[in-house]
Structures are given as structure tokens and as C-alpha cells.
Amino acid sequence: MDRLFTVNGASSTGLPVQKAQHGAVETDLLIVGTGPAGGSLACFLASHGIRGIVIGVTSGCADTPRAHITNPAALECLRDIGLEETCIQNATHGENMRHCRWGYSMAGEEYARIHSWGNDPKRRGDFDAATPCRHVDCPQTQLEPILIRYATLNGWICRWNSKFLSFETLPDGKVMSRIHDEMTGAEYCIRSKYLFGCDGGRSTIMRDLGIPLIKQPGQGLAINVLARVDLTKHIGSRPGNLHWNIQPDIEHPHWGWACIARMIKPWHEWMFIFLPTPGADIDFNPSAADYHKRVQEIVGDPSLPVTILDVSRWYINEIVAEYYSSPPSTPSIFCLGDAVHRHPPINGLGSNTCIQDAFNLAWKVAYVEKGLASPRLLTTYSPERQPVGAGVVARANQGFRDHGPVWDALGALAPTPAERMASFNELKAATPAGKARRQALRRAVEGTAHEFHALGTEMTQRYESDAVYTGDEKYPRPKLPEDPVLQHQISTYPGSRLPHAWLNSKEPGLKQISTIDLAGHGAFCLLTGIGGEAWKEAAGTVGAELGGEIRAYTIGWGQDWEDVYFDWERRREIEEEGCVLARPDRFVAWRSMGMVGDCVGKLREVMESICIGTK
């Protein structure tokens, strides 16, 4: 290699042009994978002033819109670095994603519908209380370029057509990765302090680390058919971004038993996701004409031209890694995203969990690299995020199974058209059997609310690790709500997401601000109230001692921020003179129910306990 360069981390300035040593490209951080996990990790690290190299095996960002729902939990992460508005501008939202529907075809009879993604009038208050963000439909083809652009504009080098081959841990603890340049055929090495495996569901890094996988039986195959067809005249009066199509009267091909049509661009670009007949052999090979014919049947209007853009297959997995990183003794290799949790897109949790994995990990790496925290902090990534991944995998697969009762009530599970239509026609019969089937359909559709209004699954993440201090808690963590999928638990118990509450400035003309916007942005944040001035002073003192800023604000009557709706008072769970300490990822690190005698000593004890400022 004639030209070898070093890409530095926090100390980097200007272009990386320092000659490499050890016969390899040098960098502090190497991210393998440019998808939602790798792209967002590079963004979040860049926001901390940390730079490195991200490589992707493809020639550019995603060419098909695989992931699409971006939920409030992920948007809160992107909001922290100023990317929420960019995502909204490139996404579909509001009225165009307010329903999931079941029908015969896109142009045909409608069977049922349910409000989705926070648009149910009965649930809007719950979503308003949980977060300042709203669900949007931002396809992966839009999201990935947003992330890569931010990362590269902030100092990251992105190398396309670069296939990761293998890695070796060196005696000094660094990692040597072997890379194949797909364009030139050359191989070269990258030597890094950290290696991040964001390389998807067939992760080489996961495999070579030997991390065990917890597997449940898969739920079969699905086929994505991306197509262009203008359905404006059929969808305008019944908008939604997900449309199940069940056709009990026809002899459908085994590979195309049922279809969910997913909106990509209203209302002219769609992903038709076909499910094979339950229990059928998946060894089939439809022709282009077969796909076109079946999509036309699902469209249901032969006057509309259909153009097939892409066809791909994927498996409905139920897999999660037992842990997410190399051994605690050498915490230098981390896996995240689809590499460690693999599941169907039901509930829209995939890319959102990838982004949140990255948000959790980025601040910890940044603090260690800047000398603000002990390397022990890095060992808290896996115990915090692996339980979340396991829960997401279980929920997405259960969400898929929850559609079974809908199919059954519509008669779709019977083997022949005659049997299916006998059951289907029962829905309009004025008989006890007809009544029972209609009630079964209603209950089944209502049961899918756990997919479309899973506020608890999306927002209630409860961390337990050494980066959370519970030593001052007199009682155990509160029990989860009665329905932890639908209901979010708002709490300041350590390890919980910092509650959202709208605050006003006492000065007129300033916009409202959320409590979550006071927190984050690369720093710890302490919130207190009237009588808590000593906590605010302690934050300045301890932050200066430890070398990292602890931003502090008082909330209440005549304070830095005013709680005009009294929502913070209802949600803080502490006395006015107490305090809540939020980590840079906006999770509660610790709280004090009231005032103590030595605020500086107490805050110092907490920060050092969670690995901040210690060596």
C-alpha cells in the first residue's frame, strides 16, 4: 500500500492525513455497516466530536425501502443532534398513516380498519404525555442518506464497496480488521481501538465473536415486491400506510396467499409483501409475469398500469443475541442493530431499536475516549440493551401471530376457495354462527392494537446496570402497567426514560421546551426546583472536578423554567427541593427525593459510582 492514513478520534482536526504505522490504515473507531445502526452510530459519535471510518459492502445507501416506521423513541435520539426535522421533511406522516386496513383488494371491498401509529383519538393523550415526537413513515431509502450525510459532514470517512472479511484482537488490545475492496479486488487492513458490528442479520463480526444466539422457530418466508402504481383514486378516501388484502374466493399461488400493501410514497409507490400459504413448501420460483399478475390482483383495478421495480425475499426470524459485546475484560468490539436482534417488521421496531442501540453506546464511548469515564462504563451497554432487544424480538413475532385470528375470522385459513367462501359468507349471515364470526373479527382486529399502539413497548425501557444508581431508593422499581405493551410507564425511577413535560420560559416570546430538550446534547443534566439551589451549585462544582459539564436547571414558579401545565410536578415523583439526574442519553441515572446535607458529596458519589470521572 502506497498511501496509508490515520483517522484520529476526539483529537482529530482537519483532514486525516497522518501516515499510518503497522502496515494498516489507522483509526480509533471502525464501524462495519452503513444501515440505520451504523449510520446513526457514526452520527451520534460525531455529535460528541468523535470521528472514524464507516464501511459498507454496497455501492451506496439502501436501494429498497426496507424499514419505514420511525417511532418517537428513535426520533427523540435524532432530535438530540438536530435531525428530527430533517426526517420529518423526508417522511410521510399525519393523515396519510392513520389506519391499517383489511380488504379484498386495494380497489375493492373493505373488511375492517383500525387507527394506527398514535392516531386513535382515544389514545392521543397517552402519546402526548409520553413524548414531544410523533410517528412518521421515513423509508430506509430516505433515512440512510440523512444519517450518512450528517456523519460525513462531521468528519467521518465513509468507504463503499468494502467487504469486511475478518478481525484479529492484537496483544495491545486493538483490533486488526481485514477488508476487501470490491471495486479493485485489493485487500487491506484497518487497525482500530474499537470495532462496531452493524453488519446486519448475517453479521460476520457476531459469528466470529462466537456470541450465542437465542433462537425460536421462524415463521416462514415473505416476498417483497416493490412496485409503482398510482392508487390515489382508491386510497384518498381511506388513507393508511398498511393494507392487508385477503382474497378467499380465488385459487391463489402458494407463494402469494395473502398480501400486505405498504405505502412507500403516497399513493404511487408501494411494497407488496406476500406471505405463502401457511405450511406450504417454500421451494418456489415465480416468474416476472407471475409477480405482475398477482400484484394486479391485489390492486384490483385492471385499468391501472403496474411497474415492478424490485423483488426480494426474507425470513421471519425470532432471534436475539445472548450478549452484545466482547468480554468485559476487553470491551473493544460491540455489535448492534440487526446483527443482534432479528425479527419481522411488525410493530415497526427494527430500525428504531438500531438507532436506540447506537444512542446508548455512543455517549459511553465518547466519555471513555475523552477521559471523562472509566472503561468500565462500556460494559453497561450489553446489560442495558440486550433485554430491550429480546423484548422487541418477542413483541414483533407475537404481533405477527396476532394477525392469525383476523385471517381465521375472515375464513382465509381454510384450504379451498369453497371452504373459505363458506366461512367468509357467514360474516353477513343473520345467524348465531354469523354473529359469533363477526364478534370474533371485531375482537381480532382490536387485538392488533398491540402492534399499532404499542406505546409501552416503544417507550418503556428500564435499564439496570452499573450506569444507574439505585442506592437511595427505599422501594423496589414500580410494577409495569397492566398492559405493558399498550401503556407507557412514566417514572423518574433510576433507569427509566426521563419524563417529557412541556415547560415555558418566564420571558415572553420564547418557545415551549420539553424536559427532554434540557437534557441530552452530550452532557449530564440535573433538574431540581424551588429550594434545590444547592443541587444546582453542586452540579457546577462536581462537573468542574470531574471534567465534564453537568447542566442544571430549576423548574417551578419563578425558576429557570416554569411548569405552567403542572405536568412536571405530576411526573417528577420527587419533592420540589429534590433532584433528578439524567444521563446524556436522557435516561435517569439517579434521583434524590429531597434535599440532603452534603449535595456536593452526594452528587460526586453518584457520578463516580456510575463510572464517571474514575480511571
C-alpha positions as CSV (number, residue, x, y, z in Angstrom):
1,M,0.0,0.0,0.0
2,D,1.5,3.3,-1.1
3,R,-0.7,5.7,0.8
4,L,-1.8,4.9,4.4
5,F,-3.6,7.4,6.6
6,T,-4.6,7.7,10.2
7,V,-8.1,8.8,11.2
8,N,-7.9,10.0,14.8
9,G,-10.8,10.2,17.3
10,A,-11.6,13.0,19.6
11,S,-8.3,14.8,18.9
12,S,-8.8,14.9,15.1
13,T,-8.7,18.3,13.4
14,G,-8.9,18.9,9.7
15,L,-8.4,16.1,7.2
16,P,-6.9,12.7,8.3
17,V,-3.6,12.8,6.6
18,Q,-1.1,11.4,9.2
19,K,1.0,8.5,7.8
20,A,-0.1,5.1,9.3
21,Q,2.1,2.7,11.2
22,H,1.9,-1.1,11.5
23,G,1.2,-1.5,7.7
24,A,-2.5,-0.7,8.0
25,V,-4.9,2.2,7.9
26,E,-5.2,3.6,11.5
27,T,-8.3,4.8,13.1
28,D,-9.7,4.9,16.6
29,L,-13.2,3.7,15.5
30,L,-14.3,1.4,12.7
31,I,-18.0,0.9,12.0
32,V,-18.9,-2.0,9.7
33,G,-22.3,-1.3,8.2
34,T,-23.9,1.8,6.8
35,G,-27.6,1.0,7.6
36,P,-29.6,2.5,10.4
37,A,-27.4,1.1,13.1
38,G,-24.0,2.0,11.6
39,G,-25.2,5.3,10.2
40,S,-26.8,6.5,13.4
41,L,-23.8,5.4,15.5
42,A,-21.5,7.5,13.3
43,C,-23.9,10.4,13.7
44,F,-24.1,10.2,17.4
45,L,-20.3,9.8,17.8
46,A,-19.8,12.7,15.5
47,S,-22.0,14.9,17.7
48,H,-19.6,14.2,20.5
49,G,-16.6,15.2,18.4
50,I,-15.5,11.6,17.8
51,R,-14.5,10.5,14.3
52,G,-13.6,7.4,12.5
53,I,-14.3,5.2,9.4
54,V,-17.6,3.6,8.4
55,I,-17.6,0.9,5.7
56,G,-20.3,-0.6,3.6
57,V,-20.3,-3.6,1.3
58,T,-22.8,-2.0,-1.1
59,S,-22.1,0.8,-3.6
60,G,-24.3,3.3,-1.7
61,C,-27.2,3.7,0.7
62,A,-30.2,1.3,0.7
63,D,-31.8,0.9,-2.7
64,T,-35.0,-0.5,-1.4
65,P,-37.2,0.9,1.4
66,R,-37.0,-2.0,3.8
67,A,-37.5,-0.3,7.2
68,H,-40.0,2.6,7.3
69,I,-41.8,3.5,10.6
70,T,-39.7,5.8,12.7
71,N,-41.2,6.0,16.2
72,P,-41.0,8.7,18.8
73,A,-38.3,6.9,20.8
74,A,-35.9,6.9,17.8
75,L,-36.9,10.4,16.8
76,E,-36.0,11.6,20.3
77,C,-32.5,10.3,19.7
78,L,-32.3,12.1,16.3
79,R,-33.8,15.2,17.8
80,D,-30.8,15.3,20.2
81,I,-28.5,16.0,17.2
82,G,-30.9,18.2,15.2
83,L,-32.0,15.5,12.7
84,E,-35.6,15.1,13.7
85,E,-36.9,17.9,11.5
86,T,-34.9,16.6,8.5
87,C,-36.5,13.2,8.9
88,I,-40.0,14.7,9.1
89,Q,-39.3,16.7,6.0
90,N,-38.4,13.5,4.1
91,A,-41.2,11.3,5.6
92,T,-44.9,10.7,5.3
93,H,-46.9,11.5,8.5
94,G,-50.2,12.5,10.0
95,E,-53.2,11.8,7.9
96,N,-51.5,9.5,5.4
97,M,-50.6,6.9,8.0
98,R,-53.6,7.0,10.3
99,H,-55.1,3.5,9.5
100,C,-54.3,-0.1,9.0
101,R,-57.0,-1.7,6.7
102,W,-58.2,-5.2,5.8
103,G,-59.9,-5.7,2.4
104,Y,-60.3,-7.8,-0.7
105,S,-58.0,-5.6,-2.8
106,M,-56.7,-2.0,-2.9
107,A,-59.6,-1.0,-5.1
108,G,-62.2,-3.5,-3.7
109,E,-64.3,-4.2,-0.7
110,E,-63.0,-3.1,2.7
111,Y,-63.5,-5.5,5.6
112,A,-62.2,-3.6,8.6
113,R,-59.7,-0.9,9.7
114,I,-58.0,0.2,12.9
115,H,-56.4,3.5,13.8
116,S,-52.6,3.3,13.9
117,W,-49.4,5.0,15.0
118,G,-50.9,7.2,17.7
119,N,-53.8,8.4,15.5
120,D,-56.6,6.8,17.6
121,P,-58.5,9.7,19.2
122,K,-58.8,7.6,22.4
123,R,-55.0,7.3,22.7
124,R,-53.7,10.7,21.6
125,G,-53.5,11.9,25.2
126,D,-51.3,9.0,26.1
127,F,-48.9,9.7,23.3
128,D,-48.9,13.4,24.0
129,A,-48.0,12.7,27.7
130,A,-45.1,10.4,26.7
131,T,-43.1,12.3,24.1
132,P,-42.9,15.5,22.1
133,C,-42.3,13.4,18.9
134,R,-44.7,11.7,16.6
135,H,-44.5,8.6,14.4
136,V,-43.5,9.2,10.8
137,D,-43.0,6.9,7.8
138,C,-39.4,7.5,6.7
139,P,-38.4,4.7,4.4
140,Q,-34.8,3.4,4.7
141,T,-34.0,4.9,1.3
142,Q,-34.6,8.3,2.8
143,L,-33.3,7.7,6.3
144,E,-29.9,6.2,5.4
145,P,-28.7,9.2,3.3
146,I,-29.7,11.6,6.1
147,L,-27.5,9.7,8.5
148,I,-24.5,9.2,6.2
149,R,-24.6,12.8,5.1
150,Y,-24.6,14.1,8.7
151,A,-21.7,11.7,9.7
152,T,-19.5,12.6,6.7
153,L,-20.2,16.3,7.0
154,N,-19.0,16.0,10.6
155,G,-15.7,14.3,10.0
156,W,-16.4,10.6,9.3
157,I,-15.0,8.8,6.3
158,C,-17.4,6.5,4.5
159,R,-16.0,3.8,2.3
160,W,-18.4,2.0,0.0
161,N,-17.8,-1.3,-1.9
162,S,-15.8,-2.5,1.1
163,K,-16.4,-6.0,2.4
164,F,-15.4,-6.9,6.0
165,L,-13.6,-10.3,6.0
166,S,-12.3,-10.9,9.5
167,F,-10.7,-9.4,12.6
168,E,-8.0,-10.2,15.0
169,T,-7.5,-8.8,18.5
170,L,-3.9,-7.7,18.9
171,P,-1.8,-8.1,22.1
172,D,-2.2,-4.3,22.8
173,G,-6.0,-4.7,22.8
174,K,-6.5,-3.1,19.5
175,V,-8.4,-4.8,16.6
176,M,-7.0,-5.5,13.2
177,S,-9.7,-5.9,10.6
178,R,-9.2,-7.3,7.1
179,I,-11.2,-5.5,4.3
180,H,-11.7,-6.5,0.7
181,D,-12.1,-3.6,-1.8
182,E,-14.9,-4.9,-4.1
183,M,-14.0,-2.4,-6.8
184,T,-10.3,-3.1,-7.2
185,G,-10.1,-6.6,-5.7
186,A,-7.4,-5.5,-3.3
187,E,-7.3,-6.4,0.4
188,Y,-6.1,-4.1,3.1
189,C,-6.2,-3.9,6.9
190,I,-7.7,-1.3,9.3
191,R,-6.3,-1.1,12.8
192,S,-8.7,0.4,15.4
193,K,-9.2,0.8,19.1
194,Y,-12.9,-0.1,18.6
195,L,-14.8,-2.3,16.2
196,F,-18.6,-1.9,15.8
197,G,-20.5,-4.7,14.2
198,C,-23.5,-3.1,12.5
199,D,-23.3,-5.6,9.6
200,G,-26.9,-6.9,9.7
201,G,-28.6,-10.2,10.1
202,R,-25.8,-12.2,8.7
203,S,-23.2,-10.5,10.8
204,T,-19.6,-11.8,10.3
205,I,-18.5,-10.0,13.4
206,M,-21.2,-11.6,15.6
207,R,-20.2,-15.0,14.2
208,D,-16.5,-14.6,14.7
209,L,-17.0,-13.3,18.2
210,G,-18.8,-16.6,18.9
211,I,-21.8,-14.8,20.6
212,P,-24.5,-17.4,21.2
213,L,-28.0,-16.7,19.6
214,I,-31.3,-17.4,21.4
215,K,-33.5,-18.8,18.6
216,Q,-37.1,-19.6,18.4
217,P,-38.7,-21.4,15.4
218,G,-39.1,-19.0,12.5
219,Q,-42.4,-18.1,10.9
220,G,-41.5,-18.7,7.3
221,L,-40.7,-16.7,4.2
222,A,-42.0,-13.4,2.9
223,I,-41.5,-11.8,-0.5
224,N,-41.2,-8.1,-1.1
225,V,-42.4,-6.8,-4.4
226,L,-41.6,-3.1,-4.9
227,A,-43.9,-1.6,-7.5
228,R,-45.1,1.7,-9.0
229,V,-48.9,2.0,-9.3
230,D,-51.0,5.2,-8.7
231,L,-53.7,4.3,-6.3
232,T,-54.8,7.8,-5.4
233,K,-58.4,7.4,-6.5
234,H,-58.8,4.3,-4.4
235,I,-56.9,5.3,-1.2
236,G,-57.7,9.0,-0.9
237,S,-60.9,8.3,1.0
238,R,-59.4,5.6,3.2
239,P,-55.8,6.6,3.9
240,G,-53.3,4.5,5.7
241,N,-49.9,3.1,5.2
242,L,-50.7,-0.6,5.7
243,H,-53.3,-2.5,3.8
244,W,-53.9,-6.3,4.3
245,N,-55.5,-8.0,1.3
246,I,-57.3,-11.3,1.8
247,Q,-59.0,-12.9,-1.3
248,P,-60.8,-16.1,-0.1
249,D,-62.6,-16.8,-3.4
250,I,-59.6,-17.4,-5.7
251,E,-57.1,-20.2,-6.1
252,H,-54.1,-18.2,-5.2
253,P,-50.5,-19.3,-5.8
254,H,-48.8,-20.9,-2.8
255,W,-46.2,-18.1,-2.7
256,G,-48.9,-15.4,-2.7
257,W,-51.6,-16.5,-0.2
258,A,-52.0,-13.1,1.4
259,C,-50.5,-9.7,0.9
260,I,-49.9,-6.5,2.9
261,A,-49.5,-3.5,0.7
262,R,-47.2,-1.0,2.4
263,M,-47.2,2.6,1.2
264,I,-43.8,4.0,0.2
265,K,-44.8,7.3,-1.4
266,P,-48.4,8.4,-1.3
267,W,-50.1,7.0,-3.3
268,H,-48.0,5.8,-6.2
269,E,-45.2,3.7,-4.9
270,W,-45.9,0.5,-2.8
271,M,-44.3,-2.5,-1.3
272,F,-46.5,-5.6,-1.8
273,I,-45.4,-8.1,0.9
274,F,-46.6,-11.6,0.0
275,L,-47.0,-14.4,2.5
276,P,-47.0,-18.0,1.3
277,T,-49.9,-20.4,2.2
278,P,-49.4,-21.4,5.9
279,G,-47.5,-24.7,6.0
280,A,-46.7,-24.7,2.2
281,D,-43.3,-25.7,0.8
282,I,-41.2,-22.5,0.2
283,D,-39.3,-24.0,-2.7
284,F,-40.9,-21.9,-5.5
285,N,-39.6,-19.6,-8.2
286,P,-42.3,-17.3,-9.6
287,S,-41.6,-15.6,-12.9
288,A,-41.8,-11.8,-13.5
289,A,-45.1,-12.4,-15.1
290,D,-46.4,-14.3,-12.1
291,Y,-45.4,-11.4,-9.8
292,H,-47.1,-8.9,-12.1
293,K,-50.3,-10.9,-12.3
294,R,-50.6,-11.3,-8.5
295,V,-49.8,-7.6,-7.9
296,Q,-52.6,-6.8,-10.4
297,E,-55.0,-9.0,-8.5
298,I,-54.1,-7.2,-5.2
299,V,-54.5,-3.8,-6.9
300,G,-57.9,-4.8,-8.1
301,D,-58.2,-2.3,-10.9
302,P,-57.0,-3.6,-14.3
303,S,-57.1,-0.1,-15.7
304,L,-54.1,0.9,-13.6
305,P,-50.6,0.2,-15.0
306,V,-48.2,-1.6,-12.7
307,T,-44.4,-1.5,-12.9
308,I,-42.4,-3.9,-10.9
309,L,-39.2,-2.3,-9.6
310,D,-37.7,-4.9,-7.4
311,V,-38.3,-8.4,-5.8
312,S,-36.6,-9.7,-2.7
313,R,-37.1,-12.5,-0.1
314,W,-36.6,-12.5,3.6
315,Y,-37.3,-14.9,6.5
316,I,-39.5,-14.1,9.5
317,N,-36.9,-14.7,12.3
318,E,-37.2,-14.7,16.1
319,I,-33.5,-14.4,17.1
320,V,-31.6,-12.3,19.7
321,A,-28.0,-12.5,20.8
322,E,-27.3,-13.5,24.4
323,Y,-25.0,-10.5,24.8
324,Y,-23.8,-7.7,22.5
325,S,-20.1,-7.2,23.0
326,S,-16.7,-8.8,23.5
327,P,-15.8,-9.9,27.1
328,P,-15.9,-7.2,29.8
329,S,-12.1,-7.7,30.3
330,T,-11.5,-6.4,26.7
331,P,-14.6,-4.2,25.8
332,S,-13.5,-3.1,22.4
333,I,-15.9,-4.9,20.0
334,F,-19.6,-4.1,20.1
335,C,-22.5,-5.4,18.0
336,L,-25.8,-3.6,17.5
337,G,-28.8,-3.4,15.2
338,D,-30.0,-6.4,13.2
339,A,-26.7,-8.2,14.0
340,V,-28.1,-8.8,17.5
341,H,-31.9,-8.7,17.1
342,R,-33.7,-10.2,14.1
343,H,-37.5,-10.2,13.8
344,P,-40.3,-9.3,11.4
345,P,-41.2,-5.7,10.7
346,I,-44.5,-6.0,12.7
347,N,-44.8,-3.1,15.2
348,G,-42.2,-1.1,13.2
349,L,-39.5,-1.7,15.8
350,G,-36.4,-2.7,13.7
351,S,-34.6,0.5,12.6
352,N,-35.9,2.2,15.7
353,T,-34.2,-0.3,18.0
354,C,-31.0,0.0,15.9
355,I,-31.0,3.8,16.4
356,Q,-31.5,3.5,20.2
357,D,-28.8,0.9,20.5
358,A,-26.4,3.4,18.9
359,F,-27.6,6.3,21.1
360,N,-27.0,4.2,24.2
361,L,-23.5,3.2,23.1
362,A,-22.2,6.4,21.6
363,W,-22.2,8.6,24.7
364,K,-20.4,5.9,26.6
365,V,-17.6,5.5,24.0
366,A,-17.3,9.3,23.8
367,Y,-17.0,9.7,27.6
368,V,-14.3,7.0,27.8
369,E,-12.4,8.4,24.8
370,K,-12.4,11.9,26.2
371,G,-11.1,10.6,29.6
372,L,-14.4,11.5,31.3
373,A,-15.3,8.0,32.4
374,S,-13.8,4.6,33.3
375,P,-13.7,2.0,30.5
376,R,-15.9,0.0,32.8
377,L,-18.8,2.2,31.6
378,L,-18.6,0.4,28.3
379,T,-19.6,-2.9,30.0
380,T,-23.0,-1.4,30.7
381,Y,-24.1,-1.4,27.0
382,S,-25.0,-5.0,26.7
383,P,-26.9,-5.5,30.0
384,E,-28.9,-2.3,29.2
385,R,-29.7,-3.0,25.5
386,Q,-29.9,-6.9,25.3
387,P,-33.1,-7.1,27.4
388,V,-34.7,-4.4,25.2
389,G,-33.7,-6.4,22.1
390,A,-35.1,-9.6,23.5
391,G,-38.4,-7.8,24.2
392,V,-38.6,-6.3,20.8
393,V,-38.0,-9.7,19.1
394,A,-40.7,-11.3,21.2
395,R,-43.2,-8.5,20.6
396,A,-42.7,-8.3,16.8
397,N,-43.2,-12.0,16.5
398,Q,-46.2,-12.0,18.7
399,G,-47.6,-9.1,16.7
400,F,-47.3,-11.2,13.6
401,R,-49.1,-14.1,15.3
402,D,-51.8,-11.7,16.4
403,H,-53.0,-11.5,12.8
404,G,-53.9,-15.2,12.8
405,P,-57.3,-14.6,14.4
406,V,-58.1,-12.0,11.8
407,W,-57.3,-14.4,9.0
408,D,-59.3,-17.1,10.7
409,A,-62.4,-14.9,11.2
410,L,-62.2,-13.9,7.5
411,G,-62.2,-17.6,6.6
412,A,-58.7,-17.3,5.0
413,L,-57.2,-20.3,6.6
414,A,-59.4,-23.0,5.0
415,P,-57.7,-25.0,2.3
416,T,-60.0,-24.5,-0.7
417,P,-61.9,-21.5,-2.1
418,A,-65.2,-23.2,-1.5
419,E,-64.4,-23.7,2.2
420,R,-63.0,-20.2,2.6
421,M,-66.1,-18.6,1.0
422,A,-68.5,-20.6,3.2
423,S,-66.8,-19.2,6.2
424,F,-66.4,-15.7,4.7
425,N,-70.1,-15.5,3.7
426,E,-71.0,-16.4,7.3
427,L,-70.0,-12.8,8.2
428,K,-73.1,-11.5,6.6
429,A,-75.5,-14.2,7.8
430,A,-78.2,-13.3,10.3
431,T,-77.5,-16.4,12.3
432,P,-75.9,-17.2,15.6
433,A,-72.8,-18.5,13.7
434,G,-72.7,-15.3,11.7
435,K,-72.9,-13.2,14.8
436,A,-70.2,-15.2,16.5
437,R,-67.9,-14.8,13.5
438,R,-68.5,-11.0,13.3
439,Q,-67.7,-10.7,17.0
440,A,-64.6,-12.8,16.5
441,L,-63.5,-10.5,13.7
442,R,-64.0,-7.4,15.8
443,R,-62.0,-8.9,18.7
444,A,-59.3,-10.0,16.4
445,V,-58.9,-6.6,14.8
446,E,-58.9,-4.9,18.2
447,G,-56.2,-7.3,19.3
448,T,-53.9,-5.9,16.6
449,A,-53.8,-2.6,18.7
450,H,-50.8,-4.2,20.3
451,E,-49.0,-3.6,17.0
452,F,-50.3,-0.2,16.2
453,H,-50.5,1.5,19.6
454,A,-47.6,-0.3,21.4
455,L,-46.6,2.9,23.3
456,G,-45.3,0.8,26.2
457,T,-43.1,-1.4,24.1
458,E,-41.7,1.7,22.2
459,M,-41.1,4.0,25.2
460,T,-40.8,1.9,28.4
461,Q,-37.3,0.7,28.6
462,R,-35.9,0.1,32.0
463,Y,-32.2,-0.1,32.4
464,E,-30.4,-2.0,35.2
465,S,-26.6,-1.7,35.2
466,D,-23.7,0.0,36.8
467,A,-24.5,3.2,34.9
468,V,-27.7,3.5,37.0
469,Y,-27.6,4.4,40.8
470,T,-30.4,3.0,42.9
471,G,-28.7,3.1,46.3
472,D,-31.0,5.9,47.6
473,E,-34.3,4.1,46.6
474,K,-36.4,3.0,49.5
475,Y,-38.7,0.9,47.5
476,P,-38.3,-1.6,44.5
477,R,-38.9,-0.4,41.0
478,P,-42.7,0.1,40.4
479,K,-44.5,-2.7,38.7
480,L,-45.2,-2.3,35.0
481,P,-48.7,-1.2,33.9
482,E,-51.5,-3.7,33.5
483,D,-50.8,-3.9,29.7
484,P,-47.1,-3.1,29.3
485,V,-47.3,-3.2,25.5
486,L,-50.0,-0.5,25.2
487,Q,-49.3,1.6,28.3
488,H,-46.1,3.6,28.9
489,Q,-44.8,3.8,32.4
490,I,-43.8,7.5,33.1
491,S,-41.4,7.5,36.0
492,T,-38.2,9.0,37.3
493,Y,-37.1,5.8,38.9
494,P,-33.4,5.4,38.0
495,G,-33.0,3.5,34.7
496,S,-36.2,5.0,33.3
497,R,-36.6,7.3,30.3
498,L,-36.6,10.9,31.5
499,P,-40.3,12.0,31.5
500,H,-41.4,14.5,28.9
501,A,-43.2,17.7,30.1
502,W,-43.7,21.0,28.3
503,L,-42.1,23.9,30.1
504,N,-42.3,27.7,29.5
505,S,-39.8,30.5,30.0
506,K,-40.9,33.3,32.2
507,E,-39.7,35.6,29.4
508,P,-42.4,36.1,26.8
509,G,-41.8,35.2,23.2
510,L,-39.7,32.1,23.8
511,K,-40.9,28.8,22.5
512,Q,-42.0,26.0,24.8
513,I,-39.4,23.4,25.6
514,S,-39.6,19.8,26.6
515,T,-37.7,18.5,29.6
516,I,-36.0,16.1,27.3
517,D,-34.6,19.0,25.4
518,L,-33.0,20.4,28.5
519,A,-31.2,17.0,28.9
520,G,-29.0,15.2,26.4
521,H,-26.8,17.1,23.9
522,G,-23.7,15.2,25.2
523,A,-24.0,16.2,28.8
524,F,-25.5,15.1,32.1
525,C,-28.4,17.2,33.3
526,L,-29.7,17.8,36.8
527,L,-33.3,19.1,37.2
528,T,-34.5,20.5,40.6
529,G,-37.0,23.0,41.8
530,I,-37.7,25.7,44.4
531,G,-35.4,25.0,47.4
532,G,-33.0,23.0,45.3
533,E,-30.4,25.7,44.7
534,A,-27.8,23.7,46.5
535,W,-28.1,20.9,43.9
536,K,-27.6,23.4,41.1
537,E,-24.4,24.7,42.7
538,A,-23.2,21.1,43.3
539,A,-23.7,20.3,39.7
540,G,-21.3,23.1,38.8
541,T,-18.7,22.0,41.4
542,V,-18.8,18.3,40.7
543,G,-18.8,18.8,36.9
544,A,-15.7,21.0,37.2
545,E,-14.0,18.4,39.4
546,L,-14.7,15.5,37.0
547,G,-14.0,17.5,33.8
548,G,-17.5,17.1,32.3
549,E,-20.4,19.5,32.3
550,I,-23.4,18.8,34.4
551,R,-26.1,21.2,33.2
552,A,-28.5,22.2,35.9
553,Y,-31.9,23.9,35.8
554,T,-34.6,24.7,38.3
555,I,-38.2,24.2,37.3
556,G,-41.2,25.8,39.1
557,W,-42.7,29.2,40.0
558,G,-40.3,31.9,39.0
559,Q,-37.5,29.5,38.2
560,D,-35.3,28.9,35.1
561,W,-38.3,27.1,33.5
562,E,-41.9,27.3,34.6
563,D,-44.2,24.2,34.8
564,V,-47.3,26.0,33.6
565,Y,-49.2,22.8,32.9
566,F,-48.0,21.3,36.2
567,D,-47.1,18.2,34.2
568,W,-43.5,18.0,35.6
569,E,-44.9,18.2,39.1
570,R,-47.2,15.3,38.4
571,R,-44.4,13.2,36.8
572,R,-41.2,14.0,38.7
573,E,-42.0,11.7,41.8
574,I,-39.7,13.8,44.0
575,E,-40.1,16.8,46.2
576,E,-39.5,20.3,44.9
577,E,-36.1,20.5,46.6
578,G,-35.1,17.1,45.3
579,C,-33.4,16.4,42.0
580,V,-33.3,14.1,39.0
581,L,-30.0,13.4,37.3
582,A,-30.3,12.4,33.6
583,R,-27.5,10.8,31.6
584,P,-26.5,12.1,28.1
585,D,-28.9,9.6,26.6
586,R,-31.8,11.1,28.6
587,F,-32.2,8.1,30.9
588,V,-32.4,8.8,34.6
589,A,-29.1,7.9,36.3
590,W,-30.2,8.8,39.9
591,R,-32.7,10.9,41.9
592,S,-32.8,12.4,45.3
593,M,-36.3,12.5,46.8
594,G,-35.4,15.7,48.7
595,M,-32.5,17.9,50.0
596,V,-29.5,16.3,51.7
597,G,-26.8,17.8,53.9
598,D,-23.9,17.5,51.5
599,C,-25.1,17.9,48.0
600,V,-21.6,18.1,46.5
601,G,-20.5,14.9,48.3
602,K,-23.7,13.0,47.3
603,L,-23.5,14.0,43.6
604,R,-19.8,13.2,43.5
605,E,-20.5,9.8,45.0
606,V,-23.2,9.1,42.4
607,M,-21.1,10.2,39.4
608,E,-18.2,8.1,40.5
609,S,-20.5,5.1,41.2
610,I,-21.7,5.2,37.6
611,C,-18.1,5.2,36.3
612,I,-17.9,9.0,35.5
613,G,-14.6,10.7,36.3
614,T,-12.9,7.5,37.5
615,K,-10.0,5.7,36.0
